[in-house]
Amino acid sequence: MDQKKEIWIEEVLNSIDGITRAEAPDDIEVKILQKINAPQAKVIKLESPQFRWLAAGIVLLIGLNMLLLSQKHKNQSNQIRVNQNHEYDFGSNDLIKL
């Protein structure tokens, strides 16, 4: 059985001996270079005033977000403090009623 496998392997490997290599078209290199050198994305140039307005808007949005987040954080920490104070409040005013 090993001899049959070896013969089959030799036949398969020798079967490509008479094959000629495929050749690429002559203008393929030019086409490849054109595609490589072609711009991939459209560049949008902003004029100076447009860029300034855009930058100012971005800075404003970031500033507002930071301000809102800091206020939210302060409110949450105040709420936690209030809850902690009520947790240890034994209602001493309610104990003595006349």
Order of alpha helices (4+ residues) and beta strands (2+ residues): alpha-alpha-alpha-alpha
